[in-house]
């Protein structure tokens, strides 16, 4: 259980680093689609004028490394499970705790606290100061619900994969 908690905490840290690096470097316009609608509109002139710069390329490289790190967490969790003779149910519980732990951090820590209680994003995007979207917790409910359902479907498949590999 300790390994599961540590992997979950590392996943939370990786998610935070993804948000931070994407905010600082703005490697792609697609990232702005995660913001509330009025914030997207306020950012549009800046997004339209974004040149391909070394900063953006570096930001994309950082994001790729962090995404690979996130994938590696689940691989490490699976390999540790194989070394500890996990059953399918053990894998399932581990992957659900990891997935939903990181998602809870995303919703509570990032969407609620970072988005609505701090001025983190406004510091990097001053043109969005005063946008009401920064105070609209839950503006992305449908997207979050899709993520939760996807995780609920992926965890059993991940558990099955590692259980199968371990029992071959």
Secondary structure, DSSP 8 states (H G I E B T S, - for coil): -HHHHHHHHHHHHHHHHHHHHHHHH---GGGGGGS-HHHHHHHHHHHHT----HHHHHHHHHHHHHHHHHHHHHHHHHHHHHHTT--HHHHHHHHHHHHHHHHHIIIIIIIIIIIIIS-HHHHH-GGGTT-GGGG-TTTTHHHHHHHHHHHHHHHHHHHHHHHHHHT-
